[in-house]
Amino acid sequence: MQQGVIKLFPHSMARYEFINRGKHIFPAGFADLLRKAVDNMANFCLTLEEKNYLAEICPYFEPTYLDFLQGYTYNPAEVIIEQHGNDLSVIIEGYWYRTILWEVPIMALISELFYYMNDSEAATSDEISTINKEKIEKYAKLGVTIAEFGTRRRHSYLVHRMVVKALEEYGSGTFVGTSNVHFAMRYNTKPIGTHAHEWFMFHAAKYGFKMSNSLGLEHWTAVYRGDLGIALTDTYTTDIFFEQFDKKFSKLFDGVRHDSGDAIEFAEKTISHYKQMGIDPLSKTIIFSDALNYDKVERIANFCKGKIGMSFGIGTDFTNDVGLVPLNIVIKMTAALPENQSWIPVVKLSDEKGKYTGDPKMIRLAKEILGIEESLKLI
């Protein structure tokens, strides 16, 4: 997404906010420790070895972007961290092409520091390796492919490293990659992932809700010319998305990603859509990624087999299955400032019925414009 933003929206700005969905209680001094960790990120830079790795394994990255990335440094001044009692506030603001890289590492830091400050005792390294060995072997018997998507809400860096190591060691033919490019390089597996909701949320701010999906897809194809061909459907509900996912996009994109709502209903809608477009659903793929565990994957796989291609991106169930309660936290774009415009609140209307994120007035406006009739439940 960063390469796309640099090419198409270099003057636009964005604001992100931390959302404590699980109402977790942060201990005294948490913000100070997080502040130190974020400030330390100013010392990070891309090494020449990493740059060469990206050039080889991700040929869709242009040399100019890789040169930019080599010179990129985090600016901690873009991050405001405050704590009021047990409540944590994190706001990120600046040029979108820069601030887009803050979400994942800050969420990982919040999660790891939370367990550290609470002195929470996790499973041992042997137990973690065994747990993930058994998981990937079960998925292998199910005959599905699995990617690891768990950086943001992982227990810790060390646990994450043990997880990817176990998946790579025991998951041959089943484990297909990780969204963490560092571990992909370290364990010689594929870096894998999709674009996120913020891509379409920004397009809604700049071009309007009715144009957000179609222009978001159009701009993605303009940048990647057929690479990175999985489309995220649920920024403004999948029903609205499929109205604009016409034959051109349906043929060009390799498939779609499911991230909210009932997975079987989504699969049925997707299969029906491709058939209406005259496309064999078995030539396309659904990437399922909504809070998955083995039972959910088994249910989905049993339905999809022989009907449509499928793969699964599993996050927290891999990287935070250590005997502790995983944090229910997110960092979301909350406002955008497109070039030559003013700050505009951005929203997400997921496929969880009535479960929306963002400014209530803007949510009502989006529902009215898009013709969505549901009760309002903010998260």
Residue pairs with C-beta under 8 A, 6 or more apart in sequence:
1 100
1 195
1 196
1 198
1 199
2 65
2 69
2 97
2 100
2 101
3 61
3 62
3 65
3 223
4 195
4 199
4 219
4 220
4 223
4 224
5 12
5 96
5 97
5 100
6 65
6 68
6 97
7 223
8 219
8 222
8 223
9 96
9 97
9 202
9 206
9 338
9 339
10 95
10 97
11 95
11 339
12 95
12 96
12 97
12 202
12 206
12 336
12 337
12 338
12 339
13 93
13 94
13 95
13 96
13 99
13 336
13 337
14 92
14 93
14 94
14 95
14 96
14 99
14 100
14 198
14 202
14 333
14 335
14 336
14 337
15 91
15 92
15 93
15 333
15 334
15 335
15 336
15 337
15 343
16 91
16 92
16 93
16 99
16 102
16 103
16 331
16 332
16 333
16 334
17 89
17 90
17 91
17 92
17 331
17 332
17 334
18 88
18 89
18 90
18 91
18 106
18 110
18 329
18 330
18 331
19 329
19 330
19 331
19 332
19 357
19 379
20 87
20 88
20 329
21 328
21 329
21 330
21 379
22 327
22 328
22 329
24 114
24 327
24 328
24 329
25 86
26 83
26 86
26 87
26 88
26 114
27 86
27 117
27 118
28 83
29 117
30 83
30 88
30 113
30 114
30 117
31 81
31 82
31 83
31 88
32 83
33 113
33 117
34 81
34 88
34 90
34 106
34 109
34 110
34 113
35 81
37 109
37 113
38 76
38 79
38 81
38 106
38 109
39 76
41 74
41 76
41 105
42 73
42 74
42 75
42 76
44 73
44 74
45 70
45 72
45 73
46 69
46 70
46 72
48 70
50 185
51 66
51 69
51 70
53 185
54 61
54 66
54 69
54 181
55 61
55 63
55 66
57 184
57 185
57 190
57 191
58 191
59 227
60 224
60 227
60 228
72 98
72 101
74 101
74 102
75 94
75 98
78 92
78 93
78 94
78 98
78 99
78 102
79 90
79 91
79 92
79 102
79 106
80 89
80 90
80 91
80 92
80 93
81 88
81 89
81 90
82 88
82 89
83 89
88 110
90 106
90 110
90 331
92 99
92 102
92 103
92 106
92 331
93 99
96 202
96 336
100 198
102 331
103 152
103 331
104 151
104 152
106 331
107 151
107 152
107 153
107 329
107 330
107 331
108 151
108 152
108 153
108 154
108 157
110 327
110 329
111 152
111 153
111 154
111 155
111 156
111 320
111 326
111 327
111 329
112 154
112 155
112 156
112 157
114 327
115 122
115 155
115 156
115 324
116 156
120 324
121 323
122 128
122 155
122 156
122 159
122 322
122 323
122 324
123 131
123 322
123 323
125 158
125 162
128 159
128 162
128 163
128 166
128 321
128 322
129 162
129 165
129 166
131 321
132 162
132 163
132 166
132 167
132 170
132 318
132 321
133 166
133 169
133 170
135 294
135 317
135 318
136 146
136 166
136 167
136 170
136 171
136 174
136 175
137 170
137 171
138 294
139 146
139 171
139 174
139 294
139 297
139 312
140 171
140 173
140 174
142 297
142 298
142 301
143 301
143 305
144 174
144 297
144 301
144 310
144 311
144 312
145 174
145 175
145 176
145 311
145 312
146 167
146 171
146 174
146 175
146 176
146 297
146 311
146 312
146 313
146 314
147 175
147 176
147 177
147 178
147 179
147 192
147 193
147 311
147 312
147 313
147 314
148 163
148 164
148 167
148 175
148 177
148 178
148 179
148 180
148 313
148 314
148 315
148 318
148 319
149 178
149 179
149 193
149 289
149 313
149 314
149 315
150 160
150 163
150 179
150 314
150 315
150 316
150 317
150 318
150 319
150 320
151 160
151 179
151 180
151 315
151 319
152 315
153 315
153 316
153 319
153 320
153 326
153 327
153 329
154 160
154 316
154 319
154 320
155 319
155 320
155 322
155 324
155 326
159 319
159 320
159 322
160 180
160 183
160 319
161 183
161 186
163 318
163 319
164 178
164 180
164 183
164 186
164 187
164 189
165 187
167 175
167 178
167 318
168 175
168 187
168 188
168 189
175 189
176 189
176 190
176 192
176 311
177 184
177 189
177 190
177 191
177 192
178 184
178 187
178 189
178 190
178 191
178 192
179 191
179 192
179 193
179 313
180 191
181 191
183 189
184 190
184 191
184 192
185 191
192 313
193 313
194 228
194 230
194 231
194 232
194 257
194 287
195 220
195 228
195 231
195 232
196 232
197 232
197 234
197 235
197 259
197 332
197 333
197 348
198 332
198 333
198 346
199 216
199 220
199 232
200 212
200 213
200 216
200 232
200 235
200 236
201 212
201 235
201 333
201 336
201 346
201 347
201 348
202 333
202 336
202 338
202 346
203 211
203 212
203 213
203 215
203 216
203 219
204 211
204 212
204 235
204 236
204 346
204 347
204 366
205 335
205 336
205 338
205 341
205 344
205 346
206 336
206 338
206 341
207 215
208 369
209 236
209 365
209 366
209 369
209 370
210 369
210 370
212 235
212 236
213 235
213 236
213 240
213 241
213 244
213 245
214 244
214 249
217 231
217 244
217 245
217 249
217 253
220 228
220 231
221 249
221 252
226 252
229 252
229 253
229 254
229 255
230 253
230 254
230 255
230 256
230 257
230 285
230 287
231 241
231 245
231 249
231 253
231 255
231 256
231 257
232 256
232 257
232 259
233 241
233 242
233 245
233 256
233 257
233 258
233 259
233 266
234 241
234 258
234 259
234 260
234 261
234 350
234 351
235 241
235 348
235 349
236 348
236 349
236 366
236 370
236 372
237 349
237 350
237 351
237 370
237 372
238 261
238 266
238 269
238 351
239 269
240 370
240 372
242 269
242 273
245 253
245 256
245 273
246 277
247 277
247 278
247 279
250 273
250 274
250 277
250 279
251 277
251 279
254 284
254 285
255 284
255 285
255 286
255 287
255 309
256 270
256 284
256 286
256 287
257 286
257 287
257 288
257 289
257 313
258 266
258 267
258 270
258 286
258 287
258 288
258 289
258 290
259 289
259 290
259 350
259 351
260 290
260 350
260 351
260 352
260 355
261 290
261 350
261 351
261 352
261 353
262 351
263 288
263 290
263 296
263 299
263 300
264 299
264 300
264 303
266 286
266 351
267 286
267 300
267 303
267 304
267 307
267 308
270 281
270 284
270 286
270 308
271 281
271 307
271 308
274 280
274 281
274 284
274 308
275 281
281 307
281 308
281 309
282 306
282 307
282 308
282 309
283 309
284 308
284 309
285 308
285 309
285 310
285 311
286 304
286 308
286 309
286 310
286 311
287 310
287 311
287 312
287 313
288 297
288 300
288 310
288 311
288 312
288 313
289 312
289 313
289 314
289 315
291 315
291 316
291 317
292 312
292 313
292 314
292 315
292 317
293 314
293 317
297 312
297 314
300 310
300 312
301 310
304 310
316 326
320 326
320 327
332 348
332 357
332 358
333 346
334 345
334 346
334 358
334 359
335 343
335 344
335 345
335 346
336 343
336 344
336 346
337 343
337 344
338 344
344 362
345 358
345 359
345 361
345 362
346 358
346 362
347 356
347 357
347 358
347 359
347 362
347 363
347 366
348 356
348 357
348 358
349 356
349 363
349 366
349 367
349 370
349 372
350 356
350 357
353 374
353 375
354 374
354 375
354 376
354 377
355 377
355 379
356 363
356 376
356 377
356 378
356 379
357 378
357 379
358 378
360 376
360 378
363 376
363 378
364 376
366 372
367 373
367 374
367 376
